[in-house]
Amino acid sequence: MELALVRVLYRRGICPETAVKEVEIACSQVTTEEVYEEEDRIRHDIRALVNCIRAKVSENTKPYVHMMATSNDIIDPANAARYKDVVQKVLVPSLVQLEGVIIDITLREADTVQIGRTHGQHAVPITFGFALAGYVSRIGGSIKALKTLAAELPGKFSGAVGAYNASSLFFEDPEMFETEVLAELGLTPAECSTQVIPPEAMTRLLCEIAILSGILANLADDMRNLQRTEIGEVGEEFEAAQVGSSTMPQKRNPINFENAKSCWKIIVPRIVTVLMDQISEHQRDMTNGASIRTHPEIVAYAVHTAKRLTRTMQKLKVDHENLQKNLEMTNGGIIAEPMQLIPSALGHPDAHEKVRLLTLQAQREKRPLEEVIIADSEMQTYLEKMTPYQRQILSNPALYIGIADKKAKTVAERWKKKLEL
């Protein structure tokens, strides 16, 4: 940002071309160590940076380093540029890689029938690919939002209170000067700033990262729960020498999925700080001076989570035998929905209550629901009127998946195309 300023000062005829070259070389040579050392001496971070740059240029160039700038004319655009860079060049690519892995599994398992669960209870059948397609869509939406929000982060070069006091001493068009300086970093100016950039754009970006982390935690939670001993529908591949417990050799703990949820628990509370940092009295105060420095950690944890989930999902094993076993666990109880809907459509006055009582009977007698329904004289009339497909569902609940298989493929292919995977 300091170099961008000098480049535009040269184009505006304020400083010689030699100043640009000197500042460029100086900026490439400045180290964080020497800036911290200077900051320890003078107790000001940006002035320490300026002093370190000035120490490496000629006397003729020194007046143009940091000319007309207040500290946040440097800090805020630099922050906008680095958050933009880290989201576009690190976070989004990490998410796209994860998305690609989930899309592959979704397409591979689009036809793999799984029992759907609501409230932790068996509901009606879906497919495992369909279960993952929801995450393909949700993560894809976050990728799209992050790209947009990162690209929209504004900058500022409007002086100590945002009114262009300093730059208007030299230019009749201080707003255009600001635009030119920020263009060097690929930024555009905020519509109206104080000493600092209005915080809302950055707040929205960090909140979207928190939303994303919630999606990743939800995915991790689902995969973790599906690994429970009594469910066992998926498994996290273990390395040959990997240990699950220090005392129980049989354990295969889903630690990577648990880690993802743990990182979400770190990220979400930090958003409270982000929202509190939205407040700055008058043209600026320093009540966010320490807390705002922790915001990059939100991005770091999100990147870590995405990469760890990518590695884990790449090794995910799907247990088709357990999927089938769990589908059959209720002894046909999962066809209660179609078995009450079809008679209703055929004129039964209270099919829901009728089938509810039949399911209770089946559970009480430990008999398949199909057997109980077929044996019921009242239901015979409606069974005879069912189409072959409707009648077949009674014997084969795996057919009752709606369009889960097709939907899984459609969603996966759509995002595969959007992300050019």
Secondary structure, 3 states (H helix, E strand, C coil): CHHHHHHHHHHCCCCCHHHHHHHHHHHHHCCHHHHHHHHHHHCCHHHHHHHHHHCCCCCCCHHHCCCCCCHHHHHHHHHHHHHHHHHHHHHHHHHHHHHHHHHHHHHHCCCCEEEEEECCEEEEEEEHHHHHHHHHHHHHHHHHHHHHHHHCCCECCCCCCCCCCCHHHCCCCHHHHHHHHHHCCCCCECCCCCCCCCCHHHHHHHHHHHHHHHHHHHHHHHHHHCCCCCCCCEEECCCCCCCCCCCCCCCCCCHHHHHHHHHHHHHHHHHHHHHHCCCCCCCCCCCCCCHHHHCHHHHHHHHHHHHHHHHHHHCEEECHHHHHHHHCCCCCHHHHHHHHHHHHHCCCCCHHHHHHHHHHHHHHHCCCHHHHHHHCHHHHHHHHHCCHHHHHHHHCHHHCCCCHHHHHHHHHHHHHHHCCC
